[in-house]
Amino acid sequence: MKNHARNFLPAILILFLLISCAPKAPTPDINQQINQIVAATLMALPTNPPPPTFTPYPSPTPFDLAGFFCEYQFCIGHPKDISFFDLSAQKNPLAPSSYEMGLLAAVNNSTYIQVIWQRAPGTNDPQFLLDLILINQADTRTGNLDVKLERGMNVVYTALNSTATILPYGGAGAWTCGDRVFAWKTYTQQADTPASMFAEALAKFTCGQN
């Protein structure tokens, strides 16, 4: 037994030295972890989402629904090469979007769009929902906040730089309509694209109140 102990002792000492000399893992950066989680979530979104469900749009003449999403008692415009899908229903089939509140997303290789809304009777300032749609530590506002009144809706918009995805440029806006507040955000490859996309989305927006 003594001979066996003498044979194991050098091996144990060598193992102890290797463990004690092994480089320690660096302390993880919490902001980097958050950005990685957000990017992974966005990249996991389906590239071929199911086609949206449309409600009939009243018009005395034939109406082209391409570039429109109409559901939950509102309509909003979007680029014709992508379509919105209900992200709330995808996350939890038992709690899909509704008139009261909801979350939509649209994505392809060069664009990501998100729309959220919630019922807020009597609210005239949409700023709180603009703050909600932005990602802390990832979305950085650039330039001045654009505030305007459009078709009776209080509208705010800001350009963004973002580290949430590989799409570096973005924009986000929010507005009031009836008893609800809406917010919209996009990430794109071009710096001048988000503002024009927001203008198109808002120009086609209806909620029965404007």
C-alpha positions, 0 to 999 in steps of 0.5 A: 500500500505504501508503494502505491501511495508513493506512485500516486503522489507525484500524479496528484501533485502534477494534476493539482499544479495543472488545475491551479495554473489553468487560465481563469475564464474572464468575467462575462460582460452583461451588456454583451450577453444581452446583445447576444440573446437579442440577436439570437432571438431575432435570428431565430425568427422564421424567414418564411412566416405564415401569410397574415390574415386580412379583414376585408378593407372597405372600398367601392373599387377593387383594392390591392392588399399587397403591402397592407396588414389589416387585423385587430381593427387597424391596418398598417403598411409594410414593404411588399416583399415581407409580411407581418406575423403574430409574434405574441401567438408564436411565443404563447399560442394561448395568448395571441395578439388582440385589440387590447394589446399585441406584437407583430414582426416581419423579417427577411435578410435585409429588414426587421420590423416590429409593431406593438400596441396597447389600449390606453384610453385618454393617452395623448402622448405616445412617448412611453410606448416608444421607450418600451419598443427600444432595447436597452444597451442596444438601441441608441437614438440619433438626432432629434426626436421628430414630433408632429400631428398627422391626421389627428394622431400625435406622432413621434419618431427617432432614428437609431443605431443598433447593435441588436442585429447585424442590421446596424441602422434603424428607426422607431416611432409611436403614435396615438389612435383612438383609445390605443397607442402604437409603436413601430421599429425597424432595423435595415442595412441602409441609413436612409431607409427607416424614415421612408419605411415609417412614413409609408407605414403611417400613411397607410395606417387606419384604426377607424379613428383617423 
